[in-house]
Amino acid sequence: MYASENGNLTLIKALLERGADVATVNDAGMHPLHLATRNGNKEALRLLIEAGANLNAQDGDGRTALHYAFFAGNEETVQLLLKAGCDPSIAMRNGETVLEHLQRRCGSLNMPWLGEDGNERH
């Protein structure tokens, strides 16, 4: 968890080579993917994705890595997660999705990386 949160790529690689579980969770239900995303560690995020991290894993509040990237305002990370296969329609515990937050914040789903239906465009 420490390595993901702090973007320590050397340690992440070493742990993955030794079979570290990318599905490990902390007391808040956060996965390494959540921590790397929350802190904007794109290279750590890429390593975890390549290692098979569950892109749609939810923390104790139902947030996915995509929620963390969106709330941090990190468009590049949002795009990376969408291209990797994150589902923008997953709801947090309060029932809201990233798409609903986007629509409320921007007045529409008209974002360059989203199609008209809110799904990621390739």
C-alpha positions as CSV (number, residue, x, y, z in Angstrom):
1,M,0.0,0.0,0.0
2,Y,2.8,2.4,0.9
3,A,4.5,1.9,-2.4
4,S,1.3,2.6,-4.4
5,E,0.4,5.6,-2.4
6,N,3.8,7.2,-2.7
7,G,4.5,6.1,-6.3
8,N,7.6,4.1,-5.4
9,L,8.0,2.4,-8.7
10,T,11.0,0.4,-7.7
11,L,9.2,-1.0,-4.7
12,I,6.0,-1.7,-6.6
13,K,8.0,-3.6,-9.3
14,A,9.8,-5.6,-6.6
15,L,6.6,-6.5,-4.8
16,L,4.9,-7.5,-8.0
17,E,7.8,-9.7,-9.0
18,R,7.5,-11.4,-5.6
19,G,3.8,-12.0,-6.1
20,A,2.2,-9.2,-4.1
21,D,-1.6,-9.2,-4.2
22,V,-2.9,-6.2,-6.1
23,A,-6.3,-6.8,-4.5
24,T,-5.0,-6.1,-1.0
25,V,-7.2,-3.5,0.9
26,N,-6.5,-1.2,3.7
27,D,-8.9,-0.4,6.6
28,A,-10.9,2.0,4.4
29,G,-11.3,-0.7,1.8
30,M,-8.9,1.1,-0.6
31,H,-6.9,-1.0,-3.0
32,P,-3.4,0.0,-4.2
33,L,-5.1,1.2,-7.5
34,H,-7.2,3.7,-5.5
35,L,-4.1,5.0,-3.7
36,A,-2.1,5.4,-6.8
37,T,-5.0,7.1,-8.5
38,R,-5.8,9.4,-5.6
39,N,-2.2,10.7,-5.5
40,G,-1.9,11.0,-9.3
41,N,0.8,8.4,-9.6
42,K,0.2,7.5,-13.3
43,E,3.2,5.2,-13.6
44,A,2.3,3.3,-10.5
45,L,-1.3,3.1,-11.9
46,R,0.0,1.6,-15.1
47,L,2.1,-1.0,-13.3
48,L,-0.9,-2.0,-11.2
49,I,-3.2,-2.2,-14.3
50,E,-0.6,-4.4,-16.1
51,A,-0.5,-6.6,-13.0
52,G,-4.2,-7.3,-13.3
53,A,-5.6,-4.9,-10.7
54,N,-9.4,-4.8,-10.7
55,L,-10.2,-1.6,-12.4
56,N,-13.8,-1.4,-11.0
57,A,-12.9,-2.4,-7.4
58,Q,-14.8,-0.2,-4.9
59,D,-13.6,1.1,-1.6
60,G,-15.7,1.2,1.6
61,D,-17.7,4.1,0.2
62,G,-18.2,2.5,-3.2
63,R,-15.7,4.7,-5.0
64,T,-13.6,3.2,-7.8
65,A,-10.3,4.5,-9.1
66,L,-12.2,6.4,-11.7
67,H,-14.1,8.3,-8.9
68,Y,-10.8,9.3,-7.3
69,A,-9.3,10.5,-10.6
70,F,-12.5,12.4,-11.5
71,F,-12.8,14.1,-8.1
72,A,-9.1,15.0,-8.2
73,G,-9.7,16.7,-11.6
74,N,-7.0,14.6,-13.2
75,E,-8.2,14.4,-16.8
76,E,-5.2,12.4,-18.0
77,T,-5.8,9.8,-15.3
78,V,-9.5,9.7,-16.1
79,Q,-8.7,9.0,-19.7
80,L,-6.1,6.3,-18.8
81,L,-8.6,4.5,-16.6
82,L,-11.4,4.7,-19.2
83,K,-9.1,3.3,-21.9
84,A,-8.1,0.5,-19.6
85,G,-11.7,-0.4,-19.1
86,C,-13.1,1.3,-16.0
87,D,-16.9,1.5,-15.9
88,P,-18.1,5.1,-15.5
89,S,-21.6,3.9,-14.6
90,I,-20.6,2.3,-11.2
91,A,-22.4,4.0,-8.4
92,M,-20.9,5.0,-5.0
93,R,-22.6,4.0,-1.8
94,N,-24.8,7.1,-2.1
95,G,-26.0,6.0,-5.5
96,E,-24.2,8.5,-7.6
97,T,-22.0,7.7,-10.6
98,V,-19.1,9.5,-12.1
99,L,-21.3,10.3,-15.1
100,E,-23.9,11.9,-12.8
101,H,-21.3,14.0,-11.1
102,L,-19.9,15.0,-14.5
103,Q,-23.4,16.0,-15.7
104,R,-24.1,18.0,-12.5
105,R,-20.7,19.8,-12.6
106,C,-20.6,20.5,-16.3
107,G,-24.3,20.6,-17.3
108,S,-23.7,17.8,-19.8
109,L,-21.8,14.6,-20.6
110,N,-20.0,16.5,-23.4
111,M,-16.4,15.6,-22.6
112,P,-13.8,14.9,-25.4
113,W,-13.1,11.4,-24.2
114,L,-16.8,10.4,-23.8
115,G,-19.3,9.5,-26.5
116,E,-22.8,10.9,-26.5
117,D,-24.0,8.0,-24.3
118,G,-21.3,8.6,-21.7
119,N,-19.2,5.7,-22.7
120,E,-15.5,6.0,-23.4
121,R,-14.6,6.6,-27.1
122,H,-11.7,4.8,-28.7
